[in-house]
């Protein structure tokens, strides 16, 4: 509103590391050749963001090019977003196995199984010269050449998973393709979860898997009557990051329900790049304020369903002005601290009493959520996030290019520890 008035059930099969189970009952007669190896220095760093914490992994694209490229295809397609760690193997839950191992196993989002890629050829450790030592990431499989998306991480050295090992009866072992560089405490915590057999009774959600030092995608979700300032200020900041570093920057795009154009409150027409259905994985979800943020949009079931899913999968969520209302309506801000347009704070507090509302800050950072007052100050939360992700110099140079004096110490804001 005008500012002057804003008061199939898909079974996750257990094809896992030679643990008796099933990914598929039929081994493909002609598995796909390995995807092309990723160019570079032989390694790609990724982060597995889970509800239990982050696990950083170095993917060895030189030693295991086919397996690494297959895994990274799933990463880049966003297929691990919404997946889970669903199985853990400990010494106390494999009584019938004479050869015992310790691992946790995860996989892609089962609801998107129609997008999974074909199985690839097995790159054994005899071929790659890698070993299943503590913190190794490796592909789960049943028979040879059946690995697709499911992977596991070892706890402790597991030589029986190497070529010639006895865990899998065929003796071919499993395809190791990298190692954990940070987050083994998270791996071990997941392994201690309550199980029914070897299946976690409460699977650990994989929020996203992303390359480090990569291009991050910022999706701006818009509905009719979006305000120019809350849309364009952060969009402009993110767009300018490519001029600081063309290998690690933020790529913004606009998402509308049907992918069609949206008219802003001020009368400009904005062509969306994607629809809810076609939008690629979103790393930074941006929710600008619209005329419907406090009422109409909250009752739009399609919008709210898409938004809740996007919020859960995003690495960061940024709201401008009353964009905090639909975010709060998803329930994801419950128990957290936030802010919104100053004139609407009372209404926000009344509608969402479980959220602590800060009235002394222009933006608030609580976990992955960045809420802000909007208006002309909409540049500030975007610049803070650029500094957080890419460093002070990047933020200052971006601000300089926008003729903006960026000095976060002078900006009233709160970062919740």
N, C-alpha and C positions, 0 to 999 in steps of 0.2 A: 504494500500500500504506500501512498505518498509519504515521504519522510515526515511531513508536517503532521500526519495523522497516524503514524505507526504506534500507537499505544501497543516302479519296477523293482521294485526291490531288486537290487543287483548284488549278488553274493560276491564278497571279496574272497577269492579262493586262496587256498593255502599252498601255493606252488612254491614253496619257500625253501630255499636252501636245502633241498633234499629232505625236508621234513615231509612226512607223508602228507600229501595234499593234492590239490588240483588247480592249476590255472586254466588249463584246458585239457580235455581228455585226448585230443588228437594233436600229435606233434606235426607241425607243418612239414610237408614233404620237400618243399623248396623254400627255406627261410630266406628272408630278404638279405641282400648283401649289406654289410655295414654302411651307414651313411658316411659321407665324406668327412674326413678328419677336420677338426677345427684348426685353422691356421693360428700361429702365434708362437709363444715360447714354450709350449708343452704343458701349459696349465691354465685352467680357468677357475676363478674363485666364485663360489656361490654361497648363499646363506639360506638355510631351511628355517623359516620362521614358524614356530609351533606355539601352541598355547602354553607349553611348558618352558619356553625359552628358545633362543636361537642356537643353531648348530652351523658353524662355518666349515665348509668343505673345499678342498682343493681337488679339482677334477684333472686327472692326468691324461690330457689329450694326445700326448706323444706316445706313451707306453700302450695305451688302450684306445686307439683312435675311434674304432667302430662303436665300442660300448659307450665311450664318453659322448660321442656325437649323438647317439640315440637318446641318452639321458638328457642332454641339453636341448634336444628337440622337444621333449616333454616340458622342460623348464620354460623354454621360449614360447611354447604354445599355451602356457598357463595351466597345464593339465594337472599339476600337483596341487594347485590352489584348491582347497576344499577336500583334499585327500586326508589320510590319517596314518599314524603309526598304530597298527592294529594287532600286532603279534610280537610277543617277547619270548625269548628262550633263555631259561636260567637252569642252573643245576637242579633246582627242586621241581621242575615241571616237565621233565623228559625221562620219566622212569623206565620207559621201554627201550631207550636208545643206549646201545653199548658205547657208541661214539658220541660224546656230549659236546655241545658248543654253547656259546653265549652271544646272542645277537638281539637287536630290535629290528623289526621289519615294517616298512611303510610302502605306500603306493599312491597312485593318482586318484582323482575324484571318480568313483565308480559310476556316478550319474552321467559321466561324459565318455563312457566306454566306446560309444560309436565313433569317437575321435581318436582312439588309441591307434598307434602305428603297428605295423606287422612285426612279428618276432624277428630277431636278428641272430646272426651266427655267433656261436660261443667263442669268445677270445679267452682262452685258458691262461692261467698264470704261467704255464710253460712257454706260451707265446709272448706274454707281456713282461715277464720277469718281475711281476709284482707279487706280493705275499699278503695273506690275510693276517696282518698284525693288528694290534690294538688300534681301534678307530678307523679301520678300513671300510670304505663304502663299496658294495659289490651288488651285482644283479641276482635276484632270486630267479629260480627256474625249476622246472620239473625235469623233462628230458633235455638233451642237448639241443641248442638252437630254438628254445622256446621262450627266452626272456623277452619281456616287453617293457613294462613300466615299474614293476615292483622291485624294490631294492632293500638291502639290509646294511646295518652298521655293526661291526664286531666290537665286543667288549673283551679285552684281553687278546693275546695271540691265539689264532685259530688255524693251525697248520693243516688240520683235517679238511679244511675247505679249499685248500690249494689243489692243483693238478696232482693226481696220485693219492689224494686224501681219501679217507674211508667214509666220510659222512654221506656222500652220494654214491649209491652202488655202482654207477657207471665209471667212477674213478676220474672223471674229467674235471671235477672241482667246479668252481664258480668264477665269474668274470669280475675280478677286482678292477676298479678304475679310478680310485682316488682315496683320500684320507681326510679325517676330521682335523682341522687346524685349531678350532676353538669350540667349546661346548660339549666336551665329553661328560661334564657334570650333568648336562641336560639328558644326554644319552643314557647315563646310568640311572637318572631319576625316572625316566620312562620305563626302563627295564624293571623297576621295582613295583610297577603298577599291579593292581589286583587282576587276576586272570581266571578265566574258566578254561582249564587246560593251558594252552599257550596263547589263547586269544584274550586281549585286554577287554575287561568288562566295560570300561570307559575308554574307548580309543582316544588317542591324543590327536587333536586336530592339527593338520598342516595348514597354516593360514596362507602361506605363499612360499615359493622357492624362486629366488632371483639371483642373477649374476651380480657380483660386486663390481663397482666402478663402471657400471653399465649406463645405458640410456634408461632413465626412469620415465614411465608413462604417467602423465597427469590427466585424469579424466574429469572434465567439468560437466556435471549433470545439470541441465537447465529445463525449466518448465516455462510456460507463457508468462510474460511479465517479469522476467529476470531483470535485475537492476544492472545498468551498464557498469557502474564502478566496481561492484562486487564480482562481476564476471571478468572485466577487462584488466583490472589492476594486477591481480595475481597471475592471470594469463600472460600478461606482458612481461612480468618478472621471470616466470618460468621459461618463456620463449627466449629471453635474452641469455640464458645460461649457455647456450650452444656457442656463443661468441667468446666464452671464457675457456672452454675445453670441448673440442668436438668429439671426444671419446667418452665423456661422462657428463651428461647434461639431462635436462628435463624436457620431454617432448609433450606439449599440451595438446589436447583435442577436446571437442565438445560432443556431448552425448545428449540426445533427446529421445523421447519414448519411441518414436517411429523413424528417427534419423532425419526427419524433415526440418524445415526452417522454424525458428522461434522468433517472435517479436518481443523485444525488450519493453520494459515499462516506459522508457523514453522514446520508443518508436522506431528503433533500429531493427533490421532483420538480420538474424544470425543463422547462418547455415550450419547445421550440425554435421559432424564428420561420421558419426555412428549412431545406430539405434541401440536400445537396450540389448537386443538380440545379437547385434554384430560387433559390439564394443570389444576390443581386445582386453587382456588382463590389465587392470589398473593398479599402479603402484601408489600413486597419490590421488586420492579421491577428493575433489573440491566441490563443495555445496554452496553456491552463491545464494543470496537472498532473492526471493521473488515475491510478487504480490500474494501468492498463495502459500507461503512458507508456514504461516501460523494456523492455517485452516484447510484450504482446498487441497493442498498437496498431502496433508496428513490423512485425508480420507481417500486418496487415490491408491487403491490396493496394488495395482501393477507397479506404480512408482515406489511405494514403500517396500514391496517384496524385493524388487531389484535393488533398492538402496541398501537394505539390510544385508543382502548377500555381498554387495560391493564393499560395504563397510568392513565386513568380516575378512575379506580377502586382501584389502588394501594394506600397504605398509604404513601409510600415513593417511589421516583424514583431516581436511581443513574446511572449516566453515567460516563464512563471511556474513556478518550481521545476523539476520534471522534464519540463515541456513542452519543454525544450531537447533532450531525447532524440529525439523524432520530427523536430524541425527538423534536428538534426544528421544524422539518417538519410537526409534528402533529399539530402545532399551539399552543401547551400548554405552551410554554415558552414566548409567545408574551407579551411584557411589563415587562418582568422580567430580572434579571441579571444572567449571566452564564459565564462559561469559557470552554476551550477545549484545545486540543493539541497545544502548543505554536506556532508551525510552520504552523498551519491551522487557526489561529485566524482571519487573514485578510479575508480569504475565508469565514469563518463563519459569520463575520460581514457583508460581501457583500451579502451573500445569505439570511441573516436574520437581516435586518436593524432595526427591531422592538425590538431586544434584545440588552441589554447593555452588552458588552463583557469586562470582567475584565482581564487585562493582568498582574496584579500584584499578582495573587492568584493561589495557586495550586489546591484549590477547593473552590466552591461557594455554599452556601446554601441559597435558596430563596423559602420560603414556604416549600413544600414537595419535592422540586427538589434539588438534590445534583449533580452538574456537576464538572468535574475534569480534570486535565491534562493527567492522565494516566501514562503509562510506569511504572517504578519502584516505582513511587509515588502512585500507585493504592491501596496500603494498607491504605493510609491516610483517604480517604473519608469513607471507611468501618469502620475504627476504630473510626472516629468521630461519625458515626451513632450508633455504639455499645455503646459509652459513652453516647450519647443523650438518648438512649432507656433504658439502663440498669445501667448507672452510671460510674463514673470515675474508680472505682476499677475494675469493670468488664473489661473495656477497657484496663487498665494497665496490668491486669493478662493475658488477651488474647494476648496482645502485647509481654509480657514476654515469653509466651509459643511459640511465633513465633520468639523469639530473635530479637525483634524490640523495639527500644527506642521510646516510645510514649510520646511526650510532645507537645500537641496541641498549646501551647503558642509560640512555636518556629516555627510552620508551617504557612507560609503565606496563610491565608484563609479569606473569607468574609462570614459573616452570615447577610443576609439582614433582617433588622427589619421591 
